[in-house]
């Protein structure tokens, strides 16, 4: 026994000596670090700071002092060294006793220079644990550092944080209070509701709205907070509606589906803007609410909302929705039928193929076109033109967009003639300018003489009128790029036709002279130069070229 | 008859199906336009938030776009506001210091956000909540939590959000991605990105003092922690401070990685392991160092992406990427609005049944088009977020000095509680997402 005690004592002494040696070595390392940071050699200073991770908690106090140095480079190096120490202590298990946050807390106390306090409290957010929460929360009442303390607390996991923030809320400076309220809302601290309800009654409008905002994040219904009549202008009304949506989202997440559904329905029924209607429909979809059906059907043709009405119906998981969509289809107008057809096709209920095939024979060209498309067919141009002719305005754009994509697909698949004919339908004036621009691009790329007569009907007159009047208006000047695309397509197809059609060259020359913009004019000149050698026997073409540089239009008879 | 659990009876159902049940008291801006000839009321009405540098170039571009009308200018620097207003040349334009007043305006369809990185999360999220479509400069966000909030808001409020990594809208970026996606260099195992050093050290630490009257410094800082004013922090130079940017790994990384992700079909994936380091600046004001290295290792496929500053330039350009395939390599120069690739990629046309990546009509135009069609733009918020995650993880790894292992499903770091704390950044005051 005695021998055992002696052995233990020896081991204890040995360990103590090692500990002292280790402590001494650590102290030396810290001393070296501080000396390097205070030195004149910039490179040595930053190198030492960069490698300060192993200096440990013992380095924090002297580094904190240097972080407030008047010498900017010294202060910055000290801040970097602190980051390195805190990062090293953040390796799982590296700072088991929490020495680093304890040291940082000392630096964060009143009496320390402000820059030191700010840096220490910032890094407590990286390393502070549940044991430090109360001490950090005490700093919330210190105006100099309150917001920094709140930000640090927000990074610390655990239930203690919300309680500490909430306890401090009544005592903190006005400037720090909003941040605290948002922080507790982020942690879903329902205990915050009473104090926030009081704050919402504030005469200070900003403060009251802030409380309203936070309360709705906690799932409190707007009507319980502020009467709707308090939302006077459009900005307030939007804020109020946003509160409905936020509260409903929170309630839905809490499993209170019926409450959420009521709020979404309220916004969907009386939307402040199209965007709010969209958000309400998405909410109803997320809530799997059957109320989605009536509202989404109501908005199916409403510009700015229809796309969401359509997508929510397509994605919703609601009992018997498929049956209701099919029955709605049977009693509604063709414009809505067209959209419902897409929705039904996307949902693919049982018997959808038969349903879609029947739709192919619908009276409305819009519906027939859409049925063909969703069944994987490429409708012919006349079917597209008939559909566009009767479609409501924003469906025209959508139809054209769809048809353009189909045309591109045909072009890629090598079905060039089909693609070209589709493009001819897409360059017509009733089509949205951006799509016309793209279709003209397709026609240019195809470069087929078959397109020449079509474009001559469409564009030729514009160049003719330009020739006669300098004030002629460019009919394609709706958007940047359309005029260029139209002109280039015109030139390209006439260049393709020039081999067999001498008049085609005349058209190109006409464009080079009368184009509405320089890019088209130059393109026409380039084409003429390319074509001239092919027709060199035809001396009459020489008149198109002047010094090989500027072209002139052929003399009109 | 009624739908189970609802009050919707047959009569109300028929009414809903046959006609608009709800008659909203709203007039969308484009509703009066004539087909084929869009008038002023068919234009996308835009507010610009942040109009220095890149923001001003957006003003110049949208001013000349007939599909857009600029109706509001917002900047915390009065000088910037005035210059931008002069560019627009419309006396009726609204000028604002506080972006919330722009979001309050009911006549605006959309906002262009070109404020510094540390503002993106709050501004874009709040803009979506206010019902605005958004063009937000890259990188998507300062933190992963902000990016998640932006994405949630965009989807929740059905907004069109384009992130300003323009490489995907360039001919070179498109050709690069088409070529690689269609297997022209074989399976890609490694992508090496090179970039010149950050433009640090720099900035003058002796210039601290009160901000000029024309600059709202508190609003400039916004969600970032407070620091005293120094003129060399603003405006372009925010990227050399860790609190606001983190150097070119974010700035140009968000460009280069965008095309790399597109080319390798990585938009729906993440690397498993990220390791990064960088040396600190020896002097000057800024705390972003000149060099930076990052490595992204993927688990679901045999792939490694590296970012080297300075690295070895594979071509005569300040930055770019080398795709190393089993059969060949492809060099992409740049990756932003100036993105170039090799001739073999430029000349390549995929077969009919090959991969045909969408062609953008230009980054801003693509956004305007999508606002009308309600389709997702070429650099949709989700892709923007995923690209930013690479930049942010590299930043965190370098800051902590250790590798990070990512759980791709939760976007969290495995077994590193401290690293997870850095995925979010609590904002100052009310500036929180």
Interface residues (C-beta under 8 A of the other chain):
Chain A: X42 X43 X45 X46 X49 X50 X53 X72 X73 X76 X79 X80 X83 X84 X87 X88 X90 X91 X92 X118 X122 X125 X126 X127 X147 X148 X150 X151 X152 X154 X155 X156 X157 X175 X178 X179 X182 X183 X186 X210 X234 X235 X238 X242 X249 X268 X269 X270 X271 X272 X273 X274 X275 X276 X277 X278 X279 X282 X290 X291 X293 X294 X295 X297 X298 X299 X300 X301 X302 X303 X304 X305 X307 X308 X311 X319 X320 X324 X327 X328 X329 X331 X332 X333 X336 X393 X394 X396 X397 X398 X401 X412 X413 X414 X429 X430 X431 X432 X433 X434 X436 X438 X478 X479 X480 X481
Chain B: X3 X4 X5 X6 X8 X12 X13 X14 X16 X17 X18 X19 X20 X21 X22 X24 X25 X26 X28 X30 X31 X33 X35 X36 X37 X38 X64 X65 X66 X67 X104 X106 X129 X130 X131 X132 X156 X157 X158 X159 X205 X206 X225 X226 X279 X280 X281 X282 X283 X285 X287 X350 X352 X353 X356 X361 X369 X372 X373 X374 X399 X400 X401 X402 X415 X416 X417 X418 X419 X421 X422 X424 X426 X427 X428 X429 X430 X432
